[in-house]
Amino acid sequence: MTIGVVAVLLLAVGYLVAVAVVPFAPASATTTKYSAPTSTLPDLRFPGYGATAVQATGFPESLRTSGDTKARSIASITKVVTALVVLDARPLDRGESGPTIRFDAQMQALYAEYLAQNGEVAPMPDGLRLSEHQTMQVMLMKSANNYAGALALWAFGSMDGYERAASAWLDEHGLDDTTIHEPTGLDPANRSTATDLVRLGQLALADPVVKEIVGTEQVTVPGAGEIENSNKLLGMDGIEGIKTGTLDEAGACLLFAATYQRGGRQVTVVGVMLGGRDHPSLDVDVRRLLRSVADNFQTVTLTHAGQTFGTYSTPWRDDADAVAADAAEVLVWGDTTVTARTRLDSVTLGERGERVGSVRFSIEHHDPVTVPLELQRSIEDPGLWWRWTNPFRGVETSPSAAVAGAAPRAASTSLDPASPPQRWGLAA
């Protein structure tokens, strides 16, 4: 009888010990579906003439065009090419004046030559000496053809030398649909496409000297006098350049750029409009187009901090959510597709704030964004009493037990400005 009692006691103790130390299987995990806020986007406001192209720098998906795609006469937009070609041969840093140019008889003769063609000119008195930077100012701001020609002669020795240098520079920068024969734009055979000119505008803004000059409204240059920028849109709607152009064969033209604050960062929009009736009406169309482009920027909230992307459930009902450790958002332009994939780690017990996986957002035309997930609350051991009263519930049956329901999930939809409002596809 004593041996039997001892045996029962030993069995009971063994049972209690076994139940107390047996490991639990990981908690079951399920992901949570998530949808982003709805939003609508406006259509772009293109003019009904000529050729137009526009793009937000750094947003390749934003390149949009209207009108024909052929190479057109570009008038004085040519002078942007001249400035960049000259600076390639005779570099300047921002703030530098550069070498002094002495305007010789050949350069001074350009005044009468271009004036006879009804071209814009600026005074160039005998014995005039200006810095390279000052000469660039007169050329780009006033659009003075004689100063453009003088720069070409100074930098390359002849108009033929300039033409060869311009051709080589265009090839080097991939402007395959642009042809430049002379430095002023008075030759209607200086031609380019709207998309090439957007790229030219981006190259111009990337050069600090050109960017500074085309964004200057007024300056006094000795010998040339008071110089006002021919671009009357400077300072309006964030516009900071770039170059006007006018020619019978080209119509009114403008290569333009504007900078906006969107989503906590600066974004620059570059565009061109060719073939307008006159500059006042063209300027109205440019401002209308720029506003519509700027309105197509959207800040998409990928997740808020503490947002639930999954839930862990235990047999003892000590459940805990897997939540985003940080907030995340991304600035996009136009129709954008976003997908989200959630990964939940295997978890048995854990402390609040412990990392338990991640959610990875893939944004069309952008780098992916990964946000860590953490436990919203602790998952604690249920204690001896629960173990003893719930024998072997939730125990681990094999070392390779998988987390139920923790497979990655992904879904997506797109937001199309031409369709009814939809949800960005952000399903975890």
C-alpha positions in Angstrom: 0.0 0.0 0.0 2.8 2.4 0.9 4.6 1.5 -2.4 1.4 2.2 -4.3 0.9 5.6 -2.7 4.5 6.5 -3.4 4.1 5.4 -7.0 1.0 7.5 -7.5 2.7 10.5 -5.9 5.7 10.1 -8.2 3.5 9.9 -11.2 1.6 13.0 -10.1 4.8 14.9 -9.5 6.2 13.7 -12.8 3.0 14.8 -14.6 3.1 18.3 -12.9 6.8 18.7 -13.8 6.3 17.5 -17.4 3.3 19.9 -17.9 5.2 22.7 -16.4 8.3 22.4 -18.6 6.9 21.3 -21.9 7.5 24.0 -24.5 4.7 25.8 -26.2 4.3 25.9 -30.0 4.5 29.4 -31.6 1.4 31.4 -31.4 -0.9 31.3 -34.4 -0.5 34.4 -36.6 -2.8 36.1 -39.1 -2.2 39.1 -41.2 -4.6 42.1 -41.4 -5.9 43.6 -44.6 -5.2 47.3 -45.0 -6.5 49.9 -47.4 -5.0 53.4 -48.0 -7.2 56.6 -48.0 -9.0 57.4 -51.2 -7.8 60.3 -53.4 -8.6 61.9 -56.8 -6.2 63.5 -59.2 -6.8 66.3 -61.8 -6.1 66.0 -65.5 -3.2 68.0 -66.9 -4.2 71.2 -68.7 -2.4 71.2 -72.0 -2.8 73.8 -74.7 -4.4 72.9 -78.0 -1.6 74.0 -80.3 2.1 73.3 -81.1 4.0 70.9 -79.0 4.3 70.7 -75.2 6.2 68.4 -72.8 6.5 68.6 -69.0 8.2 66.5 -66.3 8.8 66.7 -62.6 12.5 66.1 -62.1 13.1 62.9 -60.2 9.7 61.5 -61.2 10.3 59.8 -64.5 6.7 58.6 -64.6 5.5 62.3 -64.8 6.8 62.9 -68.3 3.7 64.0 -70.3 3.4 65.4 -73.8 0.8 67.1 -76.0 0.7 68.1 -79.6 3.0 66.8 -82.3 6.3 65.0 -81.6 8.3 66.3 -84.6 11.4 68.5 -84.3 10.3 72.1 -84.4 12.1 75.4 -84.8 13.1 76.5 -81.2 14.1 80.2 -81.8 16.1 81.7 -78.9 15.9 78.6 -76.7 19.0 77.9 -78.8 20.9 80.2 -76.4 20.5 77.7 -73.6 22.5 75.2 -75.7 25.0 78.0 -76.5 25.5 78.8 -72.8 26.0 75.1 -71.8 28.4 74.5 -74.8 30.5 77.5 -74.0 30.6 76.6 -70.3 31.7 73.1 -71.2 34.6 74.7 -73.0 35.2 77.6 -70.6 33.9 76.4 -67.2 32.7 78.8 -64.5 31.8 78.1 -60.9 28.9 79.9 -59.4 30.0 83.3 -58.1 32.9 83.5 -60.4 33.1 86.2 -63.1 35.5 84.2 -65.3 37.9 85.6 -67.9 37.5 89.0 -69.6 36.1 89.1 -73.1 37.3 91.9 -75.4 34.7 92.5 -78.0 36.6 92.9 -81.3 35.5 94.3 -84.6 34.2 90.9 -85.8 32.0 90.6 -82.7 30.8 94.2 -83.0 29.8 93.7 -86.6 27.2 91.2 -85.4 25.1 94.0 -84.0 24.2 95.3 -87.5 24.0 91.8 -88.9 21.4 90.5 -86.4 19.5 93.8 -86.3 19.0 93.6 -90.1 17.3 90.2 -89.4 15.0 91.9 -86.9 16.8 90.0 -84.1 17.1 91.2 -80.5 20.4 93.0 -79.9 22.1 94.9 -77.1 24.6 97.8 -77.2 28.2 96.7 -77.7 30.3 99.9 -77.8 33.9 100.1 -79.0 36.5 98.9 -76.5 33.9 97.1 -74.4 35.3 94.5 -72.1 33.0 92.2 -70.0 33.5 89.0 -68.0 32.2 85.7 -69.3 29.5 85.8 -66.7 28.3 89.3 -67.7 28.2 88.3 -71.3 26.1 85.2 -70.4 23.7 87.5 -68.5 23.1 89.7 -71.5 22.7 86.7 -73.8 20.3 84.7 -71.6 18.3 87.5 -69.9 17.9 90.0 -72.7 18.2 87.3 -75.4 20.7 89.5 -77.2 21.8 87.7 -80.4 25.0 89.7 -80.9 26.2 88.6 -77.4 25.4 85.0 -78.2 27.4 85.3 -81.4 30.2 87.0 -79.6 30.4 84.2 -77.0 30.6 81.6 -79.8 33.4 83.4 -81.5 35.3 83.9 -78.3 35.0 80.3 -77.2 35.4 78.5 -80.5 37.0 81.0 -82.9 34.4 80.7 -85.6 30.8 79.9 -86.2 31.8 76.6 -87.8 33.8 75.8 -84.7 30.7 76.5 -82.6 28.5 74.3 -84.7 30.9 71.4 -84.4 31.2 71.9 -80.6 27.4 72.1 -80.2 26.9 68.9 -82.3 29.4 67.0 -80.1 27.8 68.3 -76.9 24.3 67.3 -78.1 25.6 63.8 -78.9 27.3 63.5 -75.6 24.1 64.3 -73.7 21.8 62.1 -75.8 19.8 65.0 -77.4 19.5 63.0 -80.6 16.5 64.9 -81.9 18.1 68.4 -81.6 20.0 70.1 -84.4 21.9 73.4 -83.8 23.6 75.3 -86.7 24.3 78.6 -85.1 24.3 80.2 -81.6 21.3 82.6 -81.6 18.2 80.8 -82.8 17.6 83.2 -85.7 18.1 80.2 -88.1 14.8 78.3 -88.2 16.8 75.2 -88.9 17.8 75.1 -85.2 15.2 72.5 -84.2 14.3 70.1 -81.4 11.5 68.1 -80.0 9.6 68.9 -76.9 10.9 65.9 -75.0 14.5 66.8 -75.9 13.9 70.3 -74.6 12.7 69.1 -71.3 16.0 67.3 -70.9 17.8 70.4 -72.0 16.0 72.4 -69.3 17.0 69.8 -66.7 20.7 70.1 -67.8 20.4 73.9 -67.6 19.1 73.9 -64.0 21.9 71.4 -63.1 24.4 74.0 -64.0 24.6 76.5 -61.2 25.8 79.4 -63.4 22.9 79.0 -65.9 20.4 78.4 -63.2 21.3 81.6 -61.4 21.3 83.8 -64.5 18.0 82.5 -65.9 16.4 83.1 -62.6 17.5 86.8 -62.3 14.9 89.4 -63.2 17.1 92.4 -63.7 20.8 93.4 -63.7 22.9 96.3 -64.9 25.8 95.4 -67.2 28.4 98.1 -68.0 28.2 99.1 -71.7 25.0 97.0 -72.3 22.9 98.9 -69.8 20.0 97.8 -67.7 19.1 94.2 -68.6 15.6 92.8 -67.9 14.8 89.2 -68.2 12.6 88.5 -71.2 10.8 85.8 -69.2 7.9 87.8 -67.6 6.7 84.8 -65.6 9.7 84.8 -63.2 8.6 84.7 -59.6 5.0 83.7 -60.4 3.7 80.3 -59.3 7.3 79.3 -58.3 8.6 79.9 -61.8 12.4 80.3 -61.9 13.3 80.3 -65.6 14.4 79.3 -68.2 14.3 80.8 -71.7 11.9 82.5 -74.1 12.0 82.2 -77.8 10.2 84.0 -80.6 10.5 83.5 -84.4 8.0 83.6 -87.3 8.7 79.9 -88.0 8.6 78.9 -84.3 5.9 81.1 -82.9 6.0 82.0 -79.2 8.1 79.5 -77.2 9.0 79.1 -73.6 11.3 76.6 -71.8 10.2 76.9 -68.2 10.8 75.6 -64.7 9.0 76.0 -61.4 9.8 74.7 -57.9 7.2 73.7 -55.3 7.1 72.4 -51.8 5.4 69.0 -51.7 5.5 66.4 -49.0 8.2 68.1 -47.1 10.6 68.4 -50.0 11.2 70.6 -53.0 10.1 69.3 -56.4 11.0 71.0 -59.7 8.9 70.8 -62.8 10.5 71.5 -66.2 8.5 71.9 -69.4 8.4 73.5 -72.8 5.7 75.0 -74.9 6.3 75.6 -78.6 4.2 77.2 -81.3 2.1 79.7 -79.3 0.4 82.7 -80.9 2.1 85.3 -78.6 3.8 85.4 -75.3 0.9 86.8 -73.2 -1.4 84.0 -74.1 1.4 81.4 -73.9 2.2 82.6 -70.4 -1.4 82.0 -69.4 -1.3 78.5 -70.8 2.1 77.7 -69.0 0.7 78.8 -65.6 -2.4 76.7 -66.1 -0.4 73.6 -67.0 2.1 74.1 -64.2 -0.7 74.3 -61.6 -2.2 71.0 -62.9 1.2 69.3 -62.8 1.8 70.5 -59.2 -1.7 69.3 -58.2 -0.8 65.8 -59.3 1.7 65.3 -56.5 0.2 63.2 -53.7 1.6 62.2 -50.3 0.6 58.6 -49.8 0.5 57.4 -46.2 1.9 53.9 -46.2 1.3 53.3 -42.5 0.8 55.1 -39.3 2.9 54.2 -36.3 1.0 51.6 -34.3 -1.1 50.4 -37.2 -1.9 46.7 -37.0 -0.6 44.4 -39.7 -1.1 41.1 -37.9 -2.2 39.4 -34.8 -0.7 36.6 -32.7 -3.1 34.3 -30.8 -2.2 31.9 -28.0 -4.2 29.0 -26.5 -4.5 30.9 -23.2 -6.0 33.9 -25.1 -3.1 36.3 -24.4 -3.3 37.8 -27.9 -1.1 40.6 -29.2 -1.0 42.7 -32.4 2.0 43.1 -34.7 2.0 46.9 -35.3 4.2 49.3 -37.4 7.0 50.6 -35.3 7.2 53.8 -37.3 5.0 55.9 -39.6 5.9 56.0 -43.3 4.8 58.0 -46.3 6.0 58.6 -49.9 5.5 61.5 -52.3 4.2 60.2 -55.7 3.0 61.8 -58.9 -0.1 60.8 -60.7 -1.4 57.3 -61.2 0.6 55.2 -58.8 0.4 51.5 -57.8 1.5 50.4 -54.3 1.8 46.9 -53.0 2.5 45.7 -49.5 3.9 42.4 -48.3 3.8 41.5 -44.6 6.2 39.0 -43.0 5.5 37.8 -39.4 8.2 36.0 -37.4 7.5 32.9 -35.4 6.6 34.1 -31.8 5.8 32.1 -28.7 6.4 34.6 -25.9 7.6 38.1 -26.3 7.9 41.5 -24.7 6.1 44.7 -25.8 8.0 46.5 -28.5 9.9 43.4 -29.5 10.5 43.2 -33.3 8.4 40.5 -34.8 8.6 41.0 -38.6 8.2 43.7 -41.2 6.0 45.1 -43.9 7.6 46.0 -47.3 5.9 48.5 -49.5 6.7 48.5 -53.2 5.9 51.8 -54.9 5.8 52.1 -58.7 8.8 54.1 -59.9 10.2 54.5 -56.4 12.5 52.6 -54.1 10.7 50.2 -51.8 10.0 51.1 -48.2 10.4 48.6 -45.3 8.8 49.2 -41.9 9.6 47.0 -38.9 6.7 45.4 -37.0 6.7 45.1 -33.2 4.5 43.6 -30.5 1.9 46.0 -29.3 1.7 44.2 -25.9 3.7 41.4 -24.2 2.8 37.7 -24.7 3.6 36.3 -21.3 3.8 32.7 -20.0 0.4 31.7 -18.7 1.8 30.3 -15.5 1.8 26.9 -13.7 -1.9 26.9 -12.9 -3.0 27.2 -16.6 -0.4 24.6 -17.6 -1.7 22.2 -15.0 -5.4 22.8 -15.8 -4.9 22.7 -19.5 -2.5 19.8 -19.9 -0.5 19.8 -23.1 -2.6 22.4 -24.9 -0.6 24.4 -27.4 2.6 22.4 -26.9 5.2 22.3 -29.6 4.9 19.0 -31.5 8.0 19.4 -33.7 11.0 21.7 -33.9 10.0 22.9 -37.3 6.4 24.0 -36.5 5.4 26.9 -38.8 3.6 30.0 -37.8 0.0 29.4 -39.0 -1.3 32.1 -41.2 2.0 34.0 -41.4 2.6 33.6 -45.1 3.3 36.9 -46.9 0.3 38.5 -48.5 0.2 41.2 -51.2 -2.4 43.1 -53.1 -2.6 46.2 -55.3 -4.8 48.6 -57.1 -4.0 51.8 -59.0 -5.2 55.4 -58.8 -6.0 56.7 -62.3 -6.8 60.4 -62.7 -9.2 59.5 -65.5 -11.3 57.0 -63.5 -13.6 57.3 -60.4 -11.8 57.5 -57.0 -10.3 54.2 -56.0 -8.2 53.1 -53.1 -4.4 52.8 -53.4 -3.7 49.1 -53.1 -2.1 48.7 -49.7 -3.2 45.3 -48.5 -1.0 43.6 -46.0 
